[in-house]
Amino acid sequence: MNENVLGEKVKLKRAYESPATDDGKRVLVDRLWPRGVKKTEAAIDCWMKELAPSTELRQWFGHDPARWEEFRRRYAAEIHEHRGELERLRDMMHEGAVTLVYSAHDEAHNDAVVLREILLRHR
């Protein structure tokens, strides 16, 4: 499967956006449940807390774009410590579309962006 097809199969969506029929499996990739989002309305199929950044890394990053490159490096190292969960997510991708759901306000600098890059790069 080429990267363009995979890219279409791995989407990113904020937890505050409404679920859509083309989301496929909705996977929450944050360590904490999104504030103010009801579990019944989130339509989350799977919550992969283990693939979320550690509490220490999340607090250090603080969504500061100046720390983005270092966050990406550290978070990638953490993700690779959870190969089983990463493989589980890859298996979902082979079954159909997957939407990585996150709660960060910054749509360009968050854990879901890094996780998607890793999923698409390491085939």
C-alpha positions in Angstrom: 0.0 0.0 0.0 1.5 3.4 -0.9 1.8 6.3 1.4 -1.0 8.3 -0.3 -3.5 5.5 0.3 -2.3 5.0 3.9 -2.5 8.8 4.4 -6.2 8.7 3.5 -6.7 5.8 5.9 -5.1 7.5 8.9 -7.0 10.7 9.7 -6.6 13.2 12.6 -9.5 14.8 14.3 -10.0 16.8 17.5 -12.2 15.2 20.1 -14.4 18.3 20.0 -15.4 17.7 16.3 -18.4 15.6 15.5 -17.8 12.0 14.5 -18.3 11.3 10.8 -19.3 8.1 8.9 -15.9 8.1 7.1 -13.9 8.2 10.3 -13.6 4.5 10.4 -12.2 3.3 13.8 -11.9 6.2 16.1 -8.9 5.8 18.4 -8.3 8.2 21.3 -4.6 8.8 21.6 -4.4 11.0 24.6 -3.6 9.9 28.1 -6.5 12.0 29.6 -10.1 11.9 28.5 -10.9 15.2 26.7 -12.4 17.8 29.0 -16.1 18.3 28.5 -16.6 15.5 26.0 -19.2 12.9 26.9 -18.2 9.3 26.3 -21.5 8.6 24.6 -21.0 11.5 22.1 -17.3 10.9 21.4 -17.9 7.6 19.5 -14.5 6.3 20.5 -13.9 2.7 19.4 -10.6 2.3 21.2 -8.6 4.3 23.8 -4.8 3.7 23.5 -3.5 5.5 26.5 -0.2 3.6 26.2 0.6 5.3 22.9 0.0 8.8 24.4 3.0 10.8 25.6 4.0 10.2 29.2 2.7 12.7 31.7 6.3 14.0 32.2 6.8 14.6 28.5 3.3 16.1 28.0 3.9 18.6 30.8 7.4 19.4 29.6 6.2 20.1 26.1 3.2 22.2 27.2 2.2 22.6 23.5 5.1 25.0 23.1 6.0 25.1 19.3 9.6 26.0 20.2 9.9 22.6 21.9 8.2 20.7 18.9 11.3 19.1 17.4 12.6 17.8 20.7 9.0 16.7 21.7 8.8 14.7 18.4 12.1 13.0 19.1 11.3 12.1 22.7 7.8 11.0 21.9 8.9 8.8 19.0 11.2 7.0 21.5 8.3 6.5 23.9 6.1 5.1 21.2 8.6 2.5 20.2 8.6 1.2 23.8 5.0 0.2 23.1 5.4 -1.9 19.9 2.5 -4.1 20.7 0.1 -1.2 20.8 1.6 0.3 17.7 1.2 -3.0 15.8 -2.4 -3.2 17.1 -3.0 0.2 15.5 -1.3 -0.9 12.3 -3.6 -3.9 12.1 -6.6 -1.6 12.4 -5.2 0.4 9.5 -5.2 -2.7 7.3 -8.9 -3.3 8.2 -10.0 0.2 7.1 -9.9 3.9 7.9 -8.6 4.9 11.3 -9.0 8.4 12.9 -6.6 9.4 15.6 -8.6 11.5 18.0 -6.8 14.1 20.2 -7.9 17.0 22.3 -5.0 19.6 21.8 -6.0 23.0 20.4 -2.9 23.2 18.2 -3.7 21.0 15.2 -0.1 21.1 13.9 1.8 20.4 17.1 0.3 17.5 19.0 0.9 13.8 19.7 -1.5 12.6 17.1 0.5 14.3 14.3 3.7 12.5 15.5 1.9 9.2 15.8 0.5 9.5 12.3 3.9 10.3 10.9 5.4 7.2 12.5 2.5 5.0 11.3 3.0 6.2 7.7 6.8 6.2 7.7 7.5 2.8 9.3 5.8 0.4 7.0 
